[in-house]
Amino acid sequence: MKSYLYTIPNALALTTAIIYVACRILVALFPDGFFAIGQSWFHGIVLNRLDTSSLTMTSFIVGLISSTIAAWIIGYIYAKAHEMFSK
């Protein structure tokens, strides 16, 4: 089995985890700024204001684990597709 079938998903999962933690810290420090950024990403859709009281440790852990797992799965699918199209 090609080594990149696991290095790509592992690298993507680690990158996602690092970005998730950094983003969570920045949202806690600058909620209004990140609200404006998020709203711009969704083409100005009306969103409720960010409530920093919802930044619980449980939601942090669930978000970190679920985003990291999702990134690993996406990385694995990408690696398999890359292998398939490289033949």
C-alpha positions in Angstrom: 0.0 0.0 0.0 1.3 3.4 -0.9 2.6 5.4 2.1 0.7 8.6 1.0 -2.6 6.7 1.6 -2.0 7.5 5.2 0.4 10.5 5.2 -2.1 12.7 3.2 -5.0 12.0 5.6 -2.8 12.3 8.7 -1.3 15.6 7.5 -4.8 17.0 6.6 -6.2 15.9 10.0 -3.3 17.5 11.9 -3.6 20.7 9.9 -7.3 20.9 10.5 -6.8 20.3 14.3 -4.2 23.1 14.5 -6.4 25.5 12.5 -9.5 24.5 14.6 -7.7 25.3 17.9 -6.3 28.6 16.6 -9.7 29.6 15.2 -11.4 28.8 18.4 -9.0 30.9 20.4 -9.3 33.8 18.0 -13.2 33.6 18.1 -13.0 33.7 21.9 -10.7 36.8 21.7 -12.4 38.6 18.8 -16.0 37.4 18.4 -17.2 40.4 16.5 -14.4 40.2 13.9 -15.0 36.6 13.3 -18.7 37.1 13.1 -18.1 39.6 10.3 -15.7 37.2 8.5 -18.2 34.3 8.8 -21.0 36.4 7.5 -18.9 37.5 4.5 -18.1 33.8 3.7 -21.9 33.1 3.6 -22.5 36.0 1.2 -24.0 38.2 3.8 -26.7 35.8 5.0 -28.3 37.0 8.2 -26.7 35.2 11.1 -27.2 35.6 14.9 -24.4 37.3 16.7 -21.7 35.0 18.1 -22.4 34.1 21.8 -19.1 33.4 23.4 -20.9 31.8 26.3 -21.5 28.8 24.0 -17.8 28.2 23.7 -17.8 25.4 26.3 -15.1 22.8 26.7 -17.6 20.1 25.6 -18.4 21.9 22.3 -14.7 22.5 21.8 -13.8 18.9 22.2 -16.7 17.6 20.1 -15.8 20.2 17.3 -12.1 19.3 17.4 -12.7 15.6 17.3 -15.4 15.7 14.6 -13.5 18.1 12.4 -10.3 16.2 12.7 -12.0 12.9 11.8 -13.8 14.5 8.9 -10.5 15.9 7.6 -8.9 12.5 7.9 -11.7 10.8 5.9 -11.6 13.6 3.2 -7.8 13.2 3.0 -8.1 9.4 2.6 -10.7 9.7 -0.1 -8.4 12.3 -1.8 -5.4 9.9 -1.6 -7.4 7.0 -3.0 -8.7 9.2 -5.8 -5.2 10.4 -6.5 -4.0 6.8 -6.7 -6.8 5.8 -9.0 -6.2 8.7 -11.4 -2.4 8.2 -11.3 -2.7 4.8 -12.9 
